[in-house]
Amino acid sequence: MTNTHICTCGREWLITKHHSPMRDKDSESCLCGEELVSWNGGVTYSVRLVKDIKKDDKNRIFI
Ligand SMILES: [Zn+2]
């Protein structure tokens, strides 16, 4: 199962769900620090950056 997730910073991530035999608790975060996904047992997720924010990001909000 794969989902596309667009972070509030504008980066686009591909999040893939994997079944895991081990109970694992972890999370993945965006480069901006925002949590993309977290899990607790049975599944793990892998994330892949598909679209970064760059110079063409004219609407970037500076915090
Ligand atoms: Zn982000």
N, CA, C, O and the ligand as a Tripos MOL2 file, in Angstrom:
@<TRIPOS>MOLECULE
protein
  253   251    64     0     0
PROTEIN
NO_CHARGES

@<TRIPOS>ATOM
      1 N           0.8450   -1.1870    0.0000 N.3       1 MET1
      2 CA          0.0000    0.0000    0.0000 C.3       1 MET1
      3 C           0.8830    1.2400    0.0000 C.2       1 MET1
      4 O           1.7620    1.3970    0.8470 O.2       1 MET1
      5 N           0.6370    2.0980   -0.9450 N.am      2 THR2
      6 CA          1.4520    3.3040   -1.0570 C.3       2 THR2
      7 C           0.5540    4.5300   -1.0820 C.2       2 THR2
      8 O          -0.4460    4.5840   -1.7980 O.2       2 THR2
      9 N           0.9340    5.4890   -0.2970 N.am      3 ASN3
     10 CA          0.1860    6.7380   -0.2580 C.3       3 ASN3
     11 C           1.1100    7.9090   -0.5470 C.2       3 ASN3
     12 O           2.2940    7.8890   -0.2120 O.2       3 ASN3
     13 N           0.5530    8.9050   -1.1630 N.am      4 THR4
     14 CA          1.2960   10.1430   -1.3450 C.3       4 THR4
     15 C           0.8950   11.1000   -0.2380 C.2       4 THR4
     16 O          -0.2850   11.2780    0.0630 O.2       4 THR4
     17 N           1.8950   11.7020    0.3520 N.am      5 HIS5
     18 CA          1.6220   12.6310    1.4390 C.3       5 HIS5
     19 C           2.3370   13.9490    1.1510 C.2       5 HIS5
     20 O           3.5490   13.9710    0.9380 O.2       5 HIS5
     21 N           1.6010   15.0150    1.1470 N.am      6 ILE6
     22 CA          2.2110   16.3230    0.9550 C.3       6 ILE6
     23 C           2.2880   17.0100    2.3160 C.2       6 ILE6
     24 O           1.2790   17.2770    2.9690 O.2       6 ILE6
     25 N           3.5190   17.2790    2.7090 N.am      7 CYS7
     26 CA          3.7580   17.8970    4.0140 C.3       7 CYS7
     27 C           3.3410   19.3630    3.9700 C.2       7 CYS7
     28 O           3.1730   19.9490    2.9010 O.2       7 CYS7
     29 N           3.1820   19.9240    5.1310 N.am      8 THR8
     30 CA          2.8160   21.3390    5.2060 C.3       8 THR8
     31 C           3.9120   22.2370    4.6340 C.2       8 THR8
     32 O           3.6450   23.3770    4.2550 O.2       8 THR8
     33 N           5.1390   21.7290    4.5710 N.am      9 CYS9
     34 CA          6.2450   22.5080    4.0090 C.3       9 CYS9
     35 C           6.2390   22.4590    2.4880 C.2       9 CYS9
     36 O           6.9460   23.2310    1.8400 O.2       9 CYS9
     37 N           5.4490   21.5610    1.9150 N.am     10 GLY10
     38 CA          5.3500   21.4800    0.4720 C.3      10 GLY10
     39 C           6.0480   20.2860   -0.1400 C.2      10 GLY10
     40 O           5.8420   19.9810   -1.3150 O.2      10 GLY10
     41 N           6.8660   19.6090    0.6360 N.am     11 ARG11
     42 CA          7.5320   18.4170    0.1120 C.3      11 ARG11
     43 C           6.5180   17.2960   -0.0600 C.2      11 ARG11
     44 O           5.5950   17.1210    0.7340 O.2      11 ARG11
     45 N           6.7360   16.5430   -1.1400 N.am     12 GLU12
     46 CA          5.8250   15.4400   -1.4190 C.3      12 GLU12
     47 C           6.5330   14.1260   -1.1430 C.2      12 GLU12
     48 O           7.6500   13.8980   -1.6060 O.2      12 GLU12
     49 N           5.8760   13.2760   -0.3920 N.am     13 TRP13
     50 CA          6.4630   12.0110    0.0410 C.3      13 TRP13
     51 C           5.5960   10.8400   -0.4120 C.2      13 TRP13
     52 O           4.3680   10.9100   -0.4680 O.2      13 TRP13
     53 N           6.3030    9.7650   -0.7300 N.am     14 LEU14
     54 CA          5.6320    8.5110   -1.0240 C.3      14 LEU14
     55 C           5.7890    7.6260    0.2090 C.2      14 LEU14
     56 O           6.9080    7.3050    0.6080 O.2      14 LEU14
     57 N           4.6940    7.2400    0.7990 N.am     15 ILE15
     58 CA          4.7400    6.4460    2.0240 C.3      15 ILE15
     59 C           4.2430    5.0420    1.7260 C.2      15 ILE15
     60 O           3.0990    4.8490    1.3160 O.2      15 ILE15
     61 N           5.1060    4.0770    1.9350 N.am     16 THR16
     62 CA          4.7680    2.6920    1.6430 C.3      16 THR16
     63 C           4.6580    1.9050    2.9400 C.2      16 THR16
     64 O           5.5270    1.9680    3.8100 O.2      16 THR16
     65 N           3.5800    1.1740    3.0370 N.am     17 LYS17
     66 CA          3.3260    0.3800    4.2420 C.3      17 LYS17
     67 C           3.8580   -1.0330    4.0480 C.2      17 LYS17
     68 O           3.6450   -1.6480    3.0030 O.2      17 LYS17
     69 N           4.5480   -1.5400    5.0550 N.am     18 HIS18
     70 CA          5.0570   -2.9050    5.0170 C.3      18 HIS18
     71 C           4.5680   -3.6510    6.2440 C.2      18 HIS18
     72 O           4.5310   -3.1040    7.3460 O.2      18 HIS18
     73 N           4.1940   -4.9010    6.0410 N.am     19 HIS19
     74 CA          3.8700   -5.7190    7.1970 C.3      19 HIS19
     75 C           5.1640   -6.1870    7.8460 C.2      19 HIS19
     76 O           6.1050   -6.5780    7.1550 O.2      19 HIS19
     77 N           5.2100   -6.1490    9.1190 N.am     20 SER20
     78 CA          6.4200   -6.5290    9.8300 C.3      20 SER20
     79 C           6.1000   -7.5940   10.8730 C.2      20 SER20
     80 O           5.1560   -7.4490   11.6490 O.2      20 SER20
     81 N           6.8850   -8.6570   10.8870 N.am     21 PRO21
     82 CA          6.6480   -9.7030   11.8940 C.3      21 PRO21
     83 C           7.0680   -9.2600   13.2960 C.2      21 PRO21
     84 O           6.6440   -9.8360   14.2990 O.2      21 PRO21
     85 N           7.8910   -8.2480   13.3420 N.am     22 MET22
     86 CA          8.3580   -7.7970   14.6450 C.3      22 MET22
     87 C           7.5450   -6.6050   15.1130 C.2      22 MET22
     88 O           7.0860   -5.7830   14.3210 O.2      22 MET22
     89 N           7.3880   -6.5410   16.3810 N.am     23 ARG23
     90 CA          6.7280   -5.3620   16.9340 C.3      23 ARG23
     91 C           7.7460   -4.2410   16.9890 C.2      23 ARG23
     92 O           8.7550   -4.3070   17.6910 O.2      23 ARG23
     93 N           7.4490   -3.2410   16.2440 N.am     24 ASP24
     94 CA          8.4040   -2.1590   16.1140 C.3      24 ASP24
     95 C           7.6690   -0.8410   16.3140 C.2      24 ASP24
     96 O           6.5500   -0.6490   15.8380 O.2      24 ASP24
     97 N           8.3090    0.0310   17.0070 N.am     25 LYS25
     98 CA          7.7050    1.3420   17.2380 C.3      25 LYS25
     99 C           8.6790    2.3880   16.7320 C.2      25 LYS25
    100 O           9.8100    2.4970   17.2060 O.2      25 LYS25
    101 N           8.2250    3.1370   15.7810 N.am     26 ASP26
    102 CA          9.1270    4.1250   15.1930 C.3      26 ASP26
    103 C           8.2990    5.1500   14.4400 C.2      26 ASP26
    104 O           7.0700    5.0800   14.4130 O.2      26 ASP26
    105 N           8.9760    6.0820   13.8440 N.am     27 SER27
    106 CA          8.2730    7.0820   13.0430 C.3      27 SER27
    107 C           9.2250    7.6200   11.9870 C.2      27 SER27
    108 O          10.4440    7.4710   12.0840 O.2      27 SER27
    109 N           8.6390    8.2470   10.9800 N.am     28 GLU28
    110 CA          9.4380    8.9130    9.9560 C.3      28 GLU28
    111 C           9.0140   10.3680    9.9180 C.2      28 GLU28
    112 O           7.8340   10.6980   10.0360 O.2      28 GLU28
    113 N           9.9990   11.2230    9.7520 N.am     29 SER29
    114 CA          9.6970   12.6520    9.7280 C.3      29 SER29
    115 C          10.2010   13.2910    8.4540 C.2      29 SER29
    116 O          11.1430   12.8190    7.8180 O.2      29 SER29
    117 N           9.5530   14.3610    8.1110 N.am     30 CYS30
    118 CA          9.9640   15.1650    6.9720 C.3      30 CYS30
    119 C          11.2670   15.8840    7.3100 C.2      30 CYS30
    120 O          11.6520   15.9790    8.4750 O.2      30 CYS30
    121 N          11.9340   16.3850    6.2860 N.am     31 LEU31
    122 CA         13.1630   17.1410    6.5040 C.3      31 LEU31
    123 C          12.9070   18.4180    7.2850 C.2      31 LEU31
    124 O          13.8250   18.9680    7.8930 O.2      31 LEU31
    125 N          11.6760   18.8910    7.2740 N.am     32 CYS32
    126 CA         11.3320   20.0970    8.0230 C.3      32 CYS32
    127 C          11.0580   19.7850    9.4890 C.2      32 CYS32
    128 O          10.8920   20.6950   10.3010 O.2      32 CYS32
    129 N          11.0100   18.4990    9.8280 N.am     33 GLY33
    130 CA         10.8100   18.1150   11.2150 C.3      33 GLY33
    131 C           9.4090   17.6270   11.5290 C.2      33 GLY33
    132 O           9.1700   17.0590   12.5950 O.2      33 GLY33
    133 N           8.4950   17.8410   10.6190 N.am     34 GLU34
    134 CA          7.1270   17.3950   10.8550 C.3      34 GLU34
    135 C           7.0270   15.8810   10.6870 C.2      34 GLU34
    136 O           7.5920   15.3030    9.7580 O.2      34 GLU34
    137 N           6.3090   15.2640   11.5910 N.am     35 GLU35
    138 CA          6.1630   13.8160   11.5190 C.3      35 GLU35
    139 C           5.2470   13.4330   10.3600 C.2      35 GLU35
    140 O           4.1450   13.9620   10.2120 O.2      35 GLU35
    141 N           5.7300   12.5020    9.5460 N.am     36 LEU36
    142 CA          4.9380   12.0540    8.3980 C.3      36 LEU36
    143 C           4.0730   10.8700    8.7710 C.2      36 LEU36
    144 O           2.8950   10.8020    8.4190 O.2      36 LEU36
    145 N           4.6740    9.9410    9.4870 N.am     37 VAL37
    146 CA          3.9490    8.7270    9.8370 C.3      37 VAL37
    147 C           4.6000    8.1140   11.0740 C.2      37 VAL37
    148 O           5.8110    8.2170   11.2730 O.2      37 VAL37
    149 N           3.7890    7.4870   11.8840 N.am     38 SER38
    150 CA          4.3300    6.7550   13.0280 C.3      38 SER38
    151 C           3.5670    5.4490   13.1480 C.2      38 SER38
    152 O           2.4210    5.3350   12.7130 O.2      38 SER38
    153 N           4.2250    4.4630   13.7470 N.am     39 TRP39
    154 CA          3.5800    3.1640   13.8680 C.3      39 TRP39
    155 C           4.0000    2.5050   15.1630 C.2      39 TRP39
    156 O           4.9700    2.9070   15.8060 O.2      39 TRP39
    157 N           3.2560    1.4970   15.5240 N.am     40 ASN40
    158 CA          3.5340    0.8090   16.7790 C.3      40 ASN40
    159 C           3.1270   -0.6510   16.6550 C.2      40 ASN40
    160 O           2.0490   -1.0460   17.0970 O.2      40 ASN40
    161 N           4.0030   -1.4500   16.0470 N.am     41 GLY41
    162 CA          3.7940   -2.8860   15.9910 C.3      41 GLY41
    163 C           3.0420   -3.3640   14.7740 C.2      41 GLY41
    164 O           2.0530   -2.7530   14.3690 O.2      41 GLY41
    165 N           3.5120   -4.4700   14.1790 N.am     42 GLY42
    166 CA          2.8100   -5.1070   13.0840 C.3      42 GLY42
    167 C           3.1210   -4.5660   11.7010 C.2      42 GLY42
    168 O           3.1430   -5.3080   10.7180 O.2      42 GLY42
    169 N           3.3550   -3.3030   11.6390 N.am     43 VAL43
    170 CA          3.6580   -2.6880   10.3460 C.3      43 VAL43
    171 C           4.8400   -1.7190   10.4920 C.2      43 VAL43
    172 O           5.1150   -1.1910   11.5700 O.2      43 VAL43
    173 N           5.5050   -1.5170    9.3910 N.am     44 THR44
    174 CA          6.4870   -0.4420    9.3150 C.3      44 THR44
    175 C           6.1770    0.3560    8.0550 C.2      44 THR44
    176 O           5.4540   -0.1080    7.1730 O.2      44 THR44
    177 N           6.7200    1.5290    7.9860 N.am     45 TYR45
    178 CA          6.5190    2.3680    6.8040 C.3      45 TYR45
    179 C           7.8720    2.8300    6.2990 C.2      45 TYR45
    180 O           8.7960    3.0720    7.0760 O.2      45 TYR45
    181 N           7.9700    2.9470    4.9940 N.am     46 SER46
    182 CA          9.1520    3.5770    4.4280 C.3      46 SER46
    183 C           8.6990    4.8050    3.6460 C.2      46 SER46
    184 O           7.6610    4.7950    2.9850 O.2      46 SER46
    185 N           9.4840    5.8370    3.7350 N.am     47 VAL47
    186 CA          9.1100    7.0680    3.0510 C.3      47 VAL47
    187 C          10.1800    7.4240    2.0250 C.2      47 VAL47
    188 O          11.3670    7.1640    2.2230 O.2      47 VAL47
    189 N           9.7390    8.0170    0.9390 N.am     48 ARG48
    190 CA         10.6500    8.4330   -0.1140 C.3      48 ARG48
    191 C          10.2310    9.8050   -0.6070 C.2      48 ARG48
    192 O           9.0670   10.0480   -0.9250 O.2      48 ARG48
    193 N          11.1900   10.6740   -0.6590 N.am     49 LEU49
    194 CA         10.9140   12.0380   -1.1140 C.3      49 LEU49
    195 C          10.7470   12.0310   -2.6300 C.2      49 LEU49
    196 O          11.6610   11.6380   -3.3560 O.2      49 LEU49
    197 N           9.6040   12.4570   -3.0990 N.am     50 VAL50
    198 CA          9.3700   12.4770   -4.5330 C.3      50 VAL50
    199 C           9.3960   13.8980   -5.0910 C.2      50 VAL50
    200 O           9.6420   14.0940   -6.2810 O.2      50 VAL50
    201 N           9.1470   14.8760   -4.2450 N.am     51 LYS51
    202 CA          9.1880   16.2460   -4.7350 C.3      51 LYS51
    203 C           9.6640   17.1590   -3.6160 C.2      51 LYS51
    204 O           9.0040   17.3200   -2.5890 O.2      51 LYS51
    205 N          10.8070   17.7400   -3.8420 N.am     52 ASP52
    206 CA         11.3810   18.6150   -2.8250 C.3      52 ASP52
    207 C          10.9200   20.0510   -3.0760 C.2      52 ASP52
    208 O          10.4130   20.3910   -4.1450 O.2      52 ASP52
    209 N          11.1150   20.8670   -2.0620 N.am     53 ILE53
    210 CA         10.8330   22.2950   -2.2660 C.3      53 ILE53
    211 C          12.1400   22.9530   -2.6770 C.2      53 ILE53
    212 O          13.1730   22.7660   -2.0360 O.2      53 ILE53
    213 N          12.0830   23.7200   -3.7440 N.am     54 LYS54
    214 CA         13.2990   24.3430   -4.2600 C.3      54 LYS54
    215 C          13.0340   25.7820   -4.6380 C.2      54 LYS54
    216 O          12.1300   26.4330   -4.1140 O.2      54 LYS54
    217 N          13.8490   26.2580   -5.5620 N.am     55 LYS55
    218 CA         13.7460   27.6750   -5.9510 C.3      55 LYS55
    219 C          12.3890   27.9970   -6.5490 C.2      55 LYS55
    220 O          11.9220   29.1330   -6.4710 O.2      55 LYS55
    221 N          11.7620   26.9990   -7.1440 N.am     56 ASP56
    222 CA         10.4730   27.2620   -7.7650 C.3      56 ASP56
    223 C           9.3470   27.3600   -6.7320 C.2      56 ASP56
    224 O           8.1880   27.5870   -7.0780 O.2      56 ASP56
    225 N           9.7050   27.1860   -5.4770 N.am     57 ASP57
    226 CA          8.7080   27.2960   -4.4170 C.3      57 ASP57
    227 C           8.5830   28.7530   -3.9930 C.2      57 ASP57
    228 O           9.2390   29.2010   -3.0520 O.2      57 ASP57
    229 N           7.7520   29.4620   -4.6860 N.am     58 LYS58
    230 CA          7.6470   30.8990   -4.4470 C.3      58 LYS58
    231 C           6.7150   31.2220   -3.2870 C.2      58 LYS58
    232 O           6.7260   32.3340   -2.7590 O.2      58 LYS58
    233 N           5.9330   30.2680   -2.9090 N.am     59 ASN59
    234 CA          4.9470   30.5260   -1.8600 C.3      59 ASN59
    235 C           5.3860   29.9800   -0.5100 C.2      59 ASN59
    236 O           4.5720   29.7520    0.3840 O.2      59 ASN59
    237 N           6.6650   29.7800   -0.3860 N.am     60 ARG60
    238 CA          7.1710   29.2150    0.8520 C.3      60 ARG60
    239 C           6.9000   30.1540    2.0310 C.2      60 ARG60
    240 O           7.0850   31.3690    1.9530 O.2      60 ARG60
    241 N           6.4640   29.5450    3.1010 N.am     61 ILE61
    242 CA          6.2050   30.3230    4.3130 C.3      61 ILE61
    243 C           7.3950   30.1630    5.2490 C.2      61 ILE61
    244 O           7.7310   29.0520    5.6590 O.2      61 ILE61
    245 N           8.0080   31.2490    5.5720 N.am     62 PHE62
    246 CA          9.1440   31.2030    6.4870 C.3      62 PHE62
    247 C           8.6420   31.2970    7.9180 C.2      62 PHE62
    248 O           7.8920   32.2050    8.2770 O.2      62 PHE62
    249 N           9.0640   30.3600    8.7050 N.am     63 ILE63
    250 CA          8.6170   30.3420   10.0910 C.3      63 ILE63
    251 C           9.6400   31.0650   10.9520 C.2      63 ILE63
    252 O           9.4620   31.1700   12.1660 O.2      63 ILE63
    253 ZN          7.8640   19.0260    5.7180 Zn       64 ZN64
@<TRIPOS>BOND
     1     1     2 1
     2     2     3 1
     3     3     4 2
     4     3     5 am
     5     5     6 1
     6     6     7 1
     7     7     8 2
     8     7     9 am
     9     9    10 1
    10    10    11 1
    11    11    12 2
    12    11    13 am
    13    13    14 1
    14    14    15 1
    15    15    16 2
    16    15    17 am
    17    17    18 1
    18    18    19 1
    19    19    20 2
    20    19    21 am
    21    21    22 1
    22    22    23 1
    23    23    24 2
    24    23    25 am
    25    25    26 1
    26    26    27 1
    27    27    28 2
    28    27    29 am
    29    29    30 1
    30    30    31 1
    31    31    32 2
    32    31    33 am
    33    33    34 1
    34    34    35 1
    35    35    36 2
    36    35    37 am
    37    37    38 1
    38    38    39 1
    39    39    40 2
    40    39    41 am
    41    41    42 1
    42    42    43 1
    43    43    44 2
    44    43    45 am
    45    45    46 1
    46    46    47 1
    47    47    48 2
    48    47    49 am
    49    49    50 1
    50    50    51 1
    51    51    52 2
    52    51    53 am
    53    53    54 1
    54    54    55 1
    55    55    56 2
    56    55    57 am
    57    57    58 1
    58    58    59 1
    59    59    60 2
    60    59    61 am
    61    61    62 1
    62    62    63 1
    63    63    64 2
    64    63    65 am
    65    65    66 1
    66    66    67 1
    67    67    68 2
    68    67    69 am
    69    69    70 1
    70    70    71 1
    71    71    72 2
    72    71    73 am
    73    73    74 1
    74    74    75 1
    75    75    76 2
    76    75    77 am
    77    77    78 1
    78    78    79 1
    79    79    80 2
    80    79    81 am
    81    81    82 1
    82    82    83 1
    83    83    84 2
    84    83    85 am
    85    85    86 1
    86    86    87 1
    87    87    88 2
    88    87    89 am
    89    89    90 1
    90    90    91 1
    91    91    92 2
    92    91    93 am
    93    93    94 1
    94    94    95 1
    95    95    96 2
    96    95    97 am
    97    97    98 1
    98    98    99 1
    99    99   100 2
   100    99   101 am
   101   101   102 1
   102   102   103 1
   103   103   104 2
   104   103   105 am
   105   105   106 1
   106   106   107 1
   107   107   108 2
   108   107   109 am
   109   109   110 1
   110   110   111 1
   111   111   112 2
   112   111   113 am
   113   113   114 1
   114   114   115 1
   115   115   116 2
   116   115   117 am
   117   117   118 1
   118   118   119 1
   119   119   120 2
   120   119   121 am
   121   121   122 1
   122   122   123 1
   123   123   124 2
   124   123   125 am
   125   125   126 1
   126   126   127 1
   127   127   128 2
   128   127   129 am
   129   129   130 1
   130   130   131 1
   131   131   132 2
   132   131   133 am
   133   133   134 1
   134   134   135 1
   135   135   136 2
   136   135   137 am
   137   137   138 1
   138   138   139 1
   139   139   140 2
   140   139   141 am
   141   141   142 1
   142   142   143 1
   143   143   144 2
   144   143   145 am
   145   145   146 1
   146   146   147 1
   147   147   148 2
   148   147   149 am
   149   149   150 1
   150   150   151 1
   151   151   152 2
   152   151   153 am
   153   153   154 1
   154   154   155 1
   155   155   156 2
   156   155   157 am
   157   157   158 1
   158   158   159 1
   159   159   160 2
   160   159   161 am
   161   161   162 1
   162   162   163 1
   163   163   164 2
   164   163   165 am
   165   165   166 1
   166   166   167 1
   167   167   168 2
   168   167   169 am
   169   169   170 1
   170   170   171 1
   171   171   172 2
   172   171   173 am
   173   173   174 1
   174   174   175 1
   175   175   176 2
   176   175   177 am
   177   177   178 1
   178   178   179 1
   179   179   180 2
   180   179   181 am
   181   181   182 1
   182   182   183 1
   183   183   184 2
   184   183   185 am
   185   185   186 1
   186   186   187 1
   187   187   188 2
   188   187   189 am
   189   189   190 1
   190   190   191 1
   191   191   192 2
   192   191   193 am
   193   193   194 1
   194   194   195 1
   195   195   196 2
   196   195   197 am
   197   197   198 1
   198   198   199 1
   199   199   200 2
   200   199   201 am
   201   201   202 1
   202   202   203 1
   203   203   204 2
   204   203   205 am
   205   205   206 1
   206   206   207 1
   207   207   208 2
   208   207   209 am
   209   209   210 1
   210   210   211 1
   211   211   212 2
   212   211   213 am
   213   213   214 1
   214   214   215 1
   215   215   216 2
   216   215   217 am
   217   217   218 1
   218   218   219 1
   219   219   220 2
   220   219   221 am
   221   221   222 1
   222   222   223 1
   223   223   224 2
   224   223   225 am
   225   225   226 1
   226   226   227 1
   227   227   228 2
   228   227   229 am
   229   229   230 1
   230   230   231 1
   231   231   232 2
   232   231   233 am
   233   233   234 1
   234   234   235 1
   235   235   236 2
   236   235   237 am
   237   237   238 1
   238   238   239 1
   239   239   240 2
   240   239   241 am
   241   241   242 1
   242   242   243 1
   243   243   244 2
   244   243   245 am
   245   245   246 1
   246   246   247 1
   247   247   248 2
   248   247   249 am
   249   249   250 1
   250   250   251 1
   251   251   252 2
@<TRIPOS>SUBSTRUCTURE
     1 MET1         2 RESIDUE 1 A MET
     2 THR2         6 RESIDUE 1 A THR
     3 ASN3        10 RESIDUE 1 A ASN
     4 THR4        14 RESIDUE 1 A THR
     5 HIS5        18 RESIDUE 1 A HIS
     6 ILE6        22 RESIDUE 1 A ILE
     7 CYS7        26 RESIDUE 1 A CYS
     8 THR8        30 RESIDUE 1 A THR
     9 CYS9        34 RESIDUE 1 A CYS
    10 GLY10       38 RESIDUE 1 A GLY
    11 ARG11       42 RESIDUE 1 A ARG
    12 GLU12       46 RESIDUE 1 A GLU
    13 TRP13       50 RESIDUE 1 A TRP
    14 LEU14       54 RESIDUE 1 A LEU
    15 ILE15       58 RESIDUE 1 A ILE
    16 THR16       62 RESIDUE 1 A THR
    17 LYS17       66 RESIDUE 1 A LYS
    18 HIS18       70 RESIDUE 1 A HIS
    19 HIS19       74 RESIDUE 1 A HIS
    20 SER20       78 RESIDUE 1 A SER
    21 PRO21       82 RESIDUE 1 A PRO
    22 MET22       86 RESIDUE 1 A MET
    23 ARG23       90 RESIDUE 1 A ARG
    24 ASP24       94 RESIDUE 1 A ASP
    25 LYS25       98 RESIDUE 1 A LYS
    26 ASP26      102 RESIDUE 1 A ASP
    27 SER27      106 RESIDUE 1 A SER
    28 GLU28      110 RESIDUE 1 A GLU
    29 SER29      114 RESIDUE 1 A SER
    30 CYS30      118 RESIDUE 1 A CYS
    31 LEU31      122 RESIDUE 1 A LEU
    32 CYS32      126 RESIDUE 1 A CYS
    33 GLY33      130 RESIDUE 1 A GLY
    34 GLU34      134 RESIDUE 1 A GLU
    35 GLU35      138 RESIDUE 1 A GLU
    36 LEU36      142 RESIDUE 1 A LEU
    37 VAL37      146 RESIDUE 1 A VAL
    38 SER38      150 RESIDUE 1 A SER
    39 TRP39      154 RESIDUE 1 A TRP
    40 ASN40      158 RESIDUE 1 A ASN
    41 GLY41      162 RESIDUE 1 A GLY
    42 GLY42      166 RESIDUE 1 A GLY
    43 VAL43      170 RESIDUE 1 A VAL
    44 THR44      174 RESIDUE 1 A THR
    45 TYR45      178 RESIDUE 1 A TYR
    46 SER46      182 RESIDUE 1 A SER
    47 VAL47      186 RESIDUE 1 A VAL
    48 ARG48      190 RESIDUE 1 A ARG
    49 LEU49      194 RESIDUE 1 A LEU
    50 VAL50      198 RESIDUE 1 A VAL
    51 LYS51      202 RESIDUE 1 A LYS
    52 ASP52      206 RESIDUE 1 A ASP
    53 ILE53      210 RESIDUE 1 A ILE
    54 LYS54      214 RESIDUE 1 A LYS
    55 LYS55      218 RESIDUE 1 A LYS
    56 ASP56      222 RESIDUE 1 A ASP
    57 ASP57      226 RESIDUE 1 A ASP
    58 LYS58      230 RESIDUE 1 A LYS
    59 ASN59      234 RESIDUE 1 A ASN
    60 ARG60      238 RESIDUE 1 A ARG
    61 ILE61      242 RESIDUE 1 A ILE
    62 PHE62      246 RESIDUE 1 A PHE
    63 ILE63      250 RESIDUE 1 A ILE
    64 ZN64       253 GROUP 0 **** ****
